[in-house]
Amino acid sequence: MKPRPADPSETSVLTRLWYDGWQDAHAAILPPALARARTFEDFAERMSAALADVRVIGPQGAPLGFAMLKGDELNQFYVTSASRGTGVAATLIADAEVQMSQRGVETAWLACAIGNSRAAKFYEKSGWYLARTMVNRLDTVDGPFDLEIWRYEKCLAQR
């Protein structure tokens, strides 16, 4: 499978993939106040606003995962639970790295929730390294929310 730009017709299915993935990976390890702010409607609004910077993998209308880019950040990265361990995530993250490199990003970064060990292991296996912990300011319907996260980085300059 080859990653491709998201199609506007996939907005709702991508929102569902993101919402379900967030619930699976984050709801139990992040503060309850943040979980309450992360409603399905919140994910839908954010997906719609960022769709031009979303790459997907999988059949049209039934994506298996997506990567959302924001400047030098791999802002969101999710694959369906059924796709884990199939190579889908590895292909998608490699594509995201190429896309950022083509945009002139030399060092990419991503935020990983502290305690999301499954994701951390995947990022490390993909060549990303834990640079530090930091406070990431998130936009929510209730206003800014400061969350301490693991900041992973990867040098893309050699691409």
C-alpha angles and dihedrals in degrees: 000000000000124000116240140175115286116257117227089235088065096058096105095045090047090050090053092048090050095045093048092045092049091050091050097046105030117018094083097043103041129073114284091235090062092046090053091051093051098080124162088253090054091054091047093053093047093047092050092049094049101036094113088062096047124106120192137194125208138044121333107271093013107063118182094205147344142213120208116202126203116177108298092347131095086218101184132009124178138157128184116266089243090057096055113116094015099100093255093114093047091052092046096049091047088053091049090052091051091048092051092045090052088053089057099259110152099179117027124197139192136189117237120190111247105253096028092119095164091059093042091055091049093050092049091048087052092056100263118132133209103251098178145303116274142167112261117199109221126195113231135169086257093053132263117349120196113213128178109229142170109258113214121192138188130190109233098173093102093060 
